[in-house]
Amino acid sequence: MSQNSTSLAPQEQHTKQILNVLATPLALPCGTVIPNRLGKSAMTEGLADPHGRPTHEHIQLYKTWAEGGTGLLITGNIMVDKRYLERAGNVVLEDNSSIELLKRWASAGKSSGNKHWVQLNHPGRQCPKLVNKQPLSPSDIQLDMLGNFGKPRAMTQADIDDVIQRFARSAAITKEAGFSGVQIHCAHGYLLSQFLSPKINKRQDKYGGSLENRARIIRELIAAVRLAVGKDFPIGVKLNSSDFQKGGFTLDECAQVASWLGQDGIDLLEISGGTYEQLSLIGVEPTEVRESTRKREAYFIEYAKRIKEAAKVPLMLTGGFRSRQVMENAISSGEVDLIGLARPLCTQPYCSNDLVTQKIDKLDDHEHKLVLGKGFWGNNSSSNLIKGINSFGQVGFYYWQIIRLAKELKPQPELGVFHSFLKHSFNDIRLNLRRKKTFKNNAQDK
């Protein structure tokens, strides 16, 4: 009897794993197969050297995440132009001078059979003043956020052509380095998202006005990238379901753009939402998510079905997933094809293995703990000071976990929001000073 039990145990375990929809592979239109239904959404790492090159820390970080069992890993915010960064510490991919480091990074992220994609981005007006005092944008409308961003210069046709070719060139290097695919960032208020927004894009030429015109740069860019990487290399797009701002990009517009992107031959559409201005102390605050929304999880799930039907390509949904049952239901219902995880992977880097094998039912949710506003801080949690610390402290908490994982250290979930705020602030100042010193030395050498 014990012999029979021993022989049946592996089969029972195998059956249990197969029954879990999170363990099923996902085939993309180009032929690539993602080994399970969990994807790491992009998070900015801030680990590059002063020249914008990847480091050993990137390699270690993605090796850890690969071992964690997430089927698709997407890097964070790789810039196509060294003059304009989302933050100091971004990797910049303008040429193949760092190809050997890129190859090692790509290999680390595929080391457990995962797919490893590069997210390419241009910040547009969301380039900090410490990096560049005059960023680019579709129009010269400044991002008003505590004076951290300079007044942008409205892009010329030459600027637009240059950006398109930069994305195409960076995508080609991505393929050369051995990454499994590329994602174009068209969300969160960065440059391509700025073109889509009628609130920001006030152009009177063929790139402004109608939605068709505002989406033109993205469609031209996708065509250029496809030409650069070939028909069999996966191309994904990250798109806002909505900007959640009056006069911004809407759900109706998202559905139409998604339809066009499907026609243009993308392989995966990731849906998220919001812009930097939601963190700008104007009252729309990520730490103030309604309790009903938090319980429902999957913040953008109500938009997913409509967008997926319009795009007719596999859909990845990111934002709020914390319980396995909700993830499984989203996949089983057909509303979503891939579950996007981000912050949970900073404190639980191996959680995907545990979700796929049904060892855990719920992920840690640190956000609700990372809030100031009571006790000696007073009860006015709506004050600008408290909002600022909460916003940037939450962000800093997860940045710090990324830094620890990259150094082969365990996460530090007990770190509070105020200490996270300080660590994040001082680290970004350090990165900016280091970058400025490097640029100054380079200029003197010339």
C-alpha positions as CSV (number, residue, x, y, z in Angstrom):
1,M,0.0,0.0,0.0
2,S,2.8,2.4,0.8
3,Q,4.3,1.5,-2.5
4,N,1.1,2.5,-4.3
5,S,0.9,5.7,-2.4
6,T,4.4,6.6,-3.3
7,S,3.8,6.0,-7.0
8,L,0.6,8.0,-7.0
9,A,1.8,11.0,-5.2
10,P,3.8,12.6,-8.1
11,Q,0.8,12.0,-10.4
12,E,-1.6,13.7,-8.0
13,Q,0.8,16.6,-7.7
14,H,1.1,16.8,-11.5
15,T,-2.7,16.8,-11.9
16,K,-3.0,19.6,-9.3
17,Q,-0.6,21.7,-11.1
18,I,-2.3,21.2,-14.5
19,L,-5.7,22.1,-13.0
20,N,-4.2,25.5,-12.0
21,V,-4.8,27.8,-15.0
22,L,-1.9,30.0,-13.9
23,A,0.4,27.1,-14.9
24,T,-0.9,26.9,-18.5
25,P,1.4,28.3,-21.3
26,L,0.4,31.3,-23.4
27,A,1.0,31.3,-27.2
28,L,1.5,34.7,-28.8
29,P,0.6,35.6,-32.4
30,C,4.3,35.6,-33.4
31,G,4.7,32.0,-32.2
32,T,6.5,32.7,-28.9
33,V,5.1,30.7,-26.0
34,I,5.2,32.1,-22.4
35,P,5.5,29.2,-20.0
36,N,2.8,30.3,-17.5
37,R,0.3,33.1,-17.0
38,L,2.3,35.3,-14.7
39,G,4.3,38.3,-15.9
40,K,6.6,40.8,-14.1
41,S,5.5,44.2,-15.1
42,A,8.2,46.8,-15.6
43,M,9.6,48.6,-12.6
44,T,12.4,51.2,-12.9
45,E,15.5,49.7,-11.3
46,G,18.0,52.7,-11.1
47,L,20.9,50.3,-11.1
48,A,22.8,51.5,-14.2
49,D,26.4,52.8,-14.0
50,P,27.0,56.5,-14.6
51,H,27.2,55.9,-18.4
52,G,23.8,54.2,-18.5
53,R,25.2,50.7,-18.9
54,P,23.8,47.6,-17.2
55,T,25.6,46.3,-14.2
56,H,26.2,43.1,-12.3
57,E,23.2,44.1,-10.1
58,H,20.9,43.8,-13.0
59,I,22.1,40.4,-13.8
60,Q,21.7,39.2,-10.2
61,L,18.3,40.8,-9.8
62,Y,16.8,39.1,-12.9
63,K,18.5,35.8,-12.1
64,T,16.6,35.9,-8.8
65,W,13.3,36.8,-10.5
66,A,13.8,34.1,-13.1
67,E,14.3,31.5,-10.3
68,G,11.1,32.8,-8.8
69,G,9.1,31.3,-11.7
70,T,7.5,34.3,-13.3
71,G,6.8,33.3,-17.0
72,L,7.6,36.7,-18.5
73,L,10.0,39.2,-17.1
74,I,9.9,42.8,-18.5
75,T,12.8,45.2,-17.6
76,G,12.1,48.6,-16.4
77,N,12.4,51.9,-18.4
78,I,15.3,51.4,-20.7
79,M,15.9,54.7,-22.3
80,V,16.4,55.3,-26.1
81,D,18.2,58.7,-25.6
82,K,20.8,59.4,-23.0
83,R,19.8,63.1,-22.9
84,Y,16.4,62.3,-21.5
85,L,15.9,59.9,-18.7
86,E,13.0,58.9,-16.4
87,R,15.6,59.1,-13.6
88,A,19.3,58.9,-13.1
89,G,20.3,55.3,-13.0
90,N,18.3,54.2,-16.1
91,V,20.0,51.9,-18.6
92,V,20.4,53.7,-21.9
93,L,20.3,51.7,-25.2
94,E,21.6,53.9,-28.0
95,D,24.2,51.5,-29.5
96,N,25.7,48.0,-28.9
97,S,28.8,49.2,-27.0
98,S,27.5,47.3,-23.9
99,I,26.4,44.2,-25.9
100,E,28.3,41.7,-23.7
101,L,26.7,43.0,-20.5
102,L,23.3,43.0,-22.2
103,K,23.8,39.4,-23.3
104,R,24.6,38.4,-19.7
105,W,21.5,40.3,-18.5
106,A,19.3,38.7,-21.1
107,S,20.6,35.3,-20.3
108,A,20.1,35.7,-16.5
109,G,16.4,36.6,-17.1
110,K,15.9,33.4,-19.2
111,S,17.9,31.1,-16.9
112,S,14.8,29.2,-15.7
113,G,13.0,28.9,-19.0
114,N,11.4,32.3,-18.6
115,K,10.9,34.9,-21.4
116,H,12.8,38.1,-20.8
117,W,11.7,41.3,-22.6
118,V,13.1,44.8,-22.7
119,Q,10.8,47.8,-22.1
120,L,11.9,50.7,-24.2
121,N,10.8,54.2,-23.2
122,H,11.3,58.0,-23.7
123,P,10.2,60.2,-20.8
124,G,9.2,63.2,-22.8
125,R,8.3,66.0,-20.4
126,Q,8.5,63.6,-17.4
127,C,12.3,63.9,-17.5
128,P,13.5,65.4,-14.1
129,K,15.0,68.9,-14.2
130,L,18.1,67.4,-12.5
131,V,18.6,65.3,-15.7
132,N,17.6,67.8,-18.3
133,K,16.2,71.3,-17.8
134,Q,14.4,71.4,-21.2
135,P,12.9,68.0,-22.1
136,L,10.9,67.2,-25.2
137,S,7.1,66.9,-25.5
138,P,4.4,67.0,-28.2
139,S,3.6,70.6,-26.9
140,D,5.3,73.0,-24.6
141,I,3.0,72.2,-21.6
142,Q,5.0,71.9,-18.4
143,L,4.4,69.2,-15.9
144,D,3.6,71.1,-12.7
145,M,4.9,68.9,-9.9
146,L,6.8,70.7,-7.1
147,G,9.1,72.4,-9.7
148,N,10.9,69.0,-10.4
149,F,10.3,69.2,-14.2
150,G,11.4,71.9,-16.7
151,K,9.3,73.5,-19.4
152,P,9.5,71.2,-22.4
153,R,10.3,72.1,-26.0
154,A,7.6,71.2,-28.5
155,M,9.0,68.5,-30.8
156,T,9.8,69.2,-34.5
157,Q,9.2,66.7,-37.3
158,A,13.0,66.0,-37.1
159,D,12.6,65.2,-33.4
160,I,9.7,62.8,-34.0
161,D,11.7,61.1,-36.8
162,D,14.7,60.8,-34.5
163,V,12.6,59.2,-31.7
164,I,11.1,56.7,-34.0
165,Q,14.5,55.6,-35.3
166,R,15.9,55.4,-31.8
167,F,13.2,53.0,-30.7
168,A,13.8,50.9,-33.8
169,R,17.6,50.8,-33.3
170,S,17.2,50.0,-29.6
171,A,14.8,47.2,-30.4
172,A,17.3,45.7,-32.9
173,I,20.0,45.7,-30.2
174,T,17.6,44.1,-27.8
175,K,17.2,41.2,-30.2
176,E,21.0,41.0,-30.9
177,A,21.6,40.8,-27.1
178,G,19.4,37.7,-26.8
179,F,16.3,39.1,-25.1
180,S,13.1,37.3,-25.9
181,G,11.0,40.4,-26.9
182,V,10.5,44.1,-26.6
183,Q,7.7,46.3,-25.0
184,I,7.0,49.8,-26.1
185,H,6.0,52.0,-23.2
186,C,2.9,54.1,-24.2
187,A,1.5,54.6,-20.7
188,H,1.9,56.5,-17.4
189,G,2.3,59.9,-19.0
190,Y,5.7,59.3,-20.7
191,L,6.3,60.6,-24.2
192,L,4.1,58.3,-26.3
193,S,1.4,58.6,-23.8
194,Q,1.7,62.4,-24.0
195,F,1.0,62.2,-27.7
196,L,-2.2,60.3,-27.0
197,S,-3.5,62.8,-24.4
198,P,-5.5,65.8,-25.7
199,K,-4.7,67.5,-22.5
200,I,-1.0,67.6,-23.3
201,N,-0.9,67.2,-27.1
202,K,-2.0,70.6,-28.6
203,R,-0.3,70.1,-31.9
204,Q,-1.9,71.4,-35.2
205,D,0.0,69.1,-37.5
206,K,-0.5,65.5,-38.5
207,Y,0.4,64.3,-34.9
208,G,-2.2,66.4,-33.1
209,G,-6.0,66.9,-33.0
210,S,-7.9,63.8,-33.9
211,L,-7.2,60.5,-32.1
212,E,-5.9,59.1,-35.4
213,N,-3.3,61.9,-35.5
214,R,-2.4,61.6,-31.9
215,A,-1.8,57.8,-32.3
216,R,0.2,58.3,-35.5
217,I,3.7,58.4,-33.9
218,I,3.0,55.1,-32.0
219,R,1.8,53.3,-35.2
220,E,4.8,54.6,-37.2
221,L,7.1,53.6,-34.4
222,I,5.6,50.0,-34.2
223,A,6.1,49.7,-38.0
224,A,9.7,50.8,-37.7
225,V,10.4,48.4,-34.8
226,R,8.8,45.5,-36.6
227,L,11.0,46.2,-39.6
228,A,14.0,46.2,-37.3
229,V,13.3,43.0,-35.5
230,G,11.4,40.8,-38.0
231,K,8.0,39.1,-37.9
232,D,8.9,36.4,-35.4
233,F,10.2,38.6,-32.6
234,P,7.5,39.6,-30.0
235,I,6.5,43.2,-29.8
236,G,4.4,44.3,-26.8
237,V,2.8,47.7,-25.9
238,K,2.0,49.1,-22.5
239,L,-1.1,51.3,-22.8
240,N,-3.2,53.3,-20.3
241,S,-6.8,52.1,-20.1
242,S,-7.4,55.8,-19.1
243,D,-5.4,58.7,-17.8
244,F,-8.1,59.2,-15.1
245,Q,-7.8,63.0,-15.7
246,K,-10.4,65.5,-17.0
247,G,-9.5,66.2,-20.6
248,G,-7.1,63.2,-20.8
249,F,-6.9,59.9,-22.7
250,T,-10.2,58.0,-22.2
251,L,-11.3,54.4,-22.2
252,D,-13.2,54.9,-25.5
253,E,-9.9,56.2,-27.1
254,C,-8.0,53.3,-25.5
255,A,-10.3,50.7,-27.2
256,Q,-9.8,52.4,-30.6
257,V,-6.0,52.6,-30.2
258,A,-5.9,49.0,-29.1
259,S,-7.8,48.0,-32.2
260,W,-5.3,49.8,-34.4
261,L,-2.4,48.2,-32.5
262,G,-3.9,44.8,-33.1
263,Q,-4.1,45.5,-36.8
264,D,-0.5,46.7,-36.8
265,G,0.6,43.3,-35.6
266,I,1.6,43.6,-31.9
267,D,1.8,40.4,-29.9
268,L,0.8,41.4,-26.4
269,L,-1.0,44.4,-25.0
270,E,-0.5,45.4,-21.3
271,I,-3.1,47.6,-19.7
272,S,-2.4,49.9,-16.8
273,G,-3.5,53.5,-16.0
274,G,-2.7,56.9,-14.7
275,T,0.1,59.5,-15.0
276,Y,2.7,61.3,-12.9
277,E,0.2,63.9,-12.1
278,Q,-1.7,61.4,-9.9
279,L,1.3,61.7,-7.6
280,S,1.5,65.5,-7.7
281,L,-0.3,66.3,-4.5
282,I,-3.5,67.4,-6.2
283,G,-5.7,64.9,-4.4
284,V,-5.6,61.8,-6.6
285,E,-3.5,59.6,-4.4
286,P,-2.4,56.0,-4.8
287,T,-2.4,55.5,-1.1
288,E,-6.1,56.4,-1.1
289,V,-7.5,53.6,-3.1
290,R,-11.1,52.9,-2.1
291,E,-11.5,49.9,0.2
292,S,-14.1,48.4,-2.3
293,T,-11.5,48.7,-5.1
294,R,-8.8,47.2,-3.0
295,K,-11.0,44.2,-2.1
296,R,-11.9,43.7,-5.8
297,E,-8.3,43.8,-6.7
298,A,-7.3,44.1,-10.4
299,Y,-7.9,47.9,-10.6
300,F,-8.5,48.0,-14.3
301,I,-10.3,44.6,-14.8
302,E,-13.6,46.4,-15.7
303,Y,-11.9,47.8,-18.8
304,A,-10.1,44.6,-19.8
305,K,-12.9,42.8,-21.7
306,R,-13.7,45.7,-23.9
307,I,-10.0,46.5,-24.7
308,K,-9.2,42.8,-25.4
309,E,-12.2,42.5,-27.8
310,A,-11.0,45.6,-29.6
311,A,-7.3,44.6,-29.8
312,K,-7.9,40.9,-30.6
313,V,-4.4,40.1,-29.2
314,P,-3.4,38.6,-25.8
315,L,-3.9,41.0,-22.9
316,M,-1.8,41.4,-19.8
317,L,-3.4,43.2,-16.9
318,T,-1.3,44.9,-14.2
319,G,-2.4,46.6,-11.0
320,G,-3.8,45.3,-7.7
321,F,-3.7,41.5,-8.0
322,R,-3.0,40.0,-4.6
323,S,-5.0,36.8,-4.2
324,R,-4.6,33.6,-6.3
325,Q,-8.3,33.1,-6.6
326,V,-8.8,36.5,-8.3
327,M,-5.9,35.7,-10.7
328,E,-7.3,32.3,-11.6
329,N,-10.8,33.7,-12.1
330,A,-9.4,36.5,-14.4
331,I,-7.6,33.9,-16.6
332,S,-10.5,31.3,-16.5
333,S,-13.1,33.9,-17.5
334,G,-11.0,34.9,-20.6
335,E,-11.0,38.6,-19.5
336,V,-7.2,38.4,-19.2
337,D,-4.5,36.2,-20.7
338,L,-1.5,37.2,-18.4
339,I,-1.5,38.5,-14.8
340,G,0.9,41.4,-14.3
341,L,2.7,41.5,-11.0
342,A,5.1,44.2,-9.9
343,R,5.4,45.3,-6.3
344,P,4.8,41.8,-4.8
345,L,7.9,40.5,-6.6
346,C,10.0,43.0,-4.7
347,T,9.2,41.5,-1.3
348,Q,8.3,38.0,-2.5
349,P,10.6,37.3,-5.4
350,Y,9.7,33.6,-5.5
351,C,5.9,34.0,-5.2
352,S,5.2,33.0,-8.8
353,N,6.4,29.5,-8.1
354,D,4.1,29.4,-5.0
355,L,1.1,30.7,-7.0
356,V,1.6,28.3,-9.8
357,T,1.9,25.3,-7.5
358,Q,-0.9,26.6,-5.3
359,K,1.3,26.7,-2.2
360,I,-0.1,30.2,-1.3
361,D,-3.5,31.8,-1.6
362,K,-2.5,35.4,-1.1
363,L,0.4,37.8,-1.6
364,D,1.7,40.2,0.9
365,D,0.1,43.7,0.6
366,H,2.4,46.3,2.1
367,E,0.7,49.4,0.6
368,H,-2.0,49.7,3.3
369,K,0.8,49.7,6.0
370,L,2.9,52.3,4.2
371,V,0.8,55.4,5.2
372,L,1.5,58.3,7.5
373,G,-1.1,60.6,8.8
374,K,-1.9,59.5,12.4
375,G,-0.2,59.8,15.7
376,F,2.4,62.5,16.1
377,W,2.0,63.4,12.5
378,G,-1.6,64.5,13.3
379,N,-4.8,63.2,11.8
380,N,-4.7,65.4,8.7
381,S,-3.5,62.8,6.2
382,S,-4.6,65.0,3.3
383,S,-1.9,67.6,4.0
384,N,0.5,68.1,1.1
385,L,3.5,67.1,3.2
386,I,2.0,63.8,4.3
387,K,0.8,63.1,0.8
388,G,4.2,63.7,-0.6
389,I,5.9,61.4,2.0
390,N,3.3,58.7,1.4
391,S,3.6,58.9,-2.4
392,F,7.3,58.9,-2.6
393,G,7.8,56.8,0.5
394,Q,5.7,54.0,-1.1
395,V,7.7,54.2,-4.3
396,G,11.0,54.3,-2.3
397,F,10.0,51.3,-0.2
398,Y,9.9,49.1,-3.4
399,Y,13.0,50.7,-4.9
400,W,14.9,49.8,-1.8
401,Q,13.7,46.1,-2.0
402,I,14.9,46.0,-5.6
403,I,18.3,47.3,-4.5
404,R,18.6,44.7,-1.8
405,L,17.6,41.8,-4.2
406,A,20.2,43.1,-6.6
407,K,22.9,42.8,-3.9
408,E,21.8,39.2,-3.0
409,L,20.2,40.5,0.2
410,K,16.8,39.5,1.6
411,P,13.9,42.0,1.3
412,Q,13.3,44.3,4.2
413,P,9.5,44.5,4.5
414,E,9.7,46.1,8.0
415,L,11.1,49.3,6.5
416,G,8.6,52.1,7.2
417,V,7.3,54.7,4.8
418,F,9.3,57.7,6.2
419,H,12.6,55.8,6.2
420,S,11.7,54.6,2.7
421,F,11.1,58.2,1.7
422,L,14.5,59.3,3.0
423,K,16.4,56.4,1.4
424,H,14.7,57.0,-1.9
425,S,15.4,60.8,-1.9
426,F,19.0,60.5,-0.9
427,N,19.6,57.7,-3.4
428,D,18.2,59.7,-6.3
429,I,20.3,62.7,-5.3
430,R,23.3,60.5,-5.2
431,L,22.6,59.1,-8.7
432,N,22.0,62.5,-10.2
433,L,25.3,63.9,-8.7
434,R,27.2,60.9,-10.0
435,R,25.7,61.3,-13.4
436,K,26.5,65.0,-13.5
437,K,30.1,64.4,-12.4
438,T,30.5,61.8,-15.2
439,F,29.1,64.1,-17.9
440,K,31.4,66.9,-16.7
441,N,34.5,64.7,-16.8
442,N,33.6,63.5,-20.2
443,A,33.2,67.0,-21.5
444,Q,36.6,68.0,-20.0
445,D,38.2,65.0,-21.7
446,K,36.9,66.1,-25.1
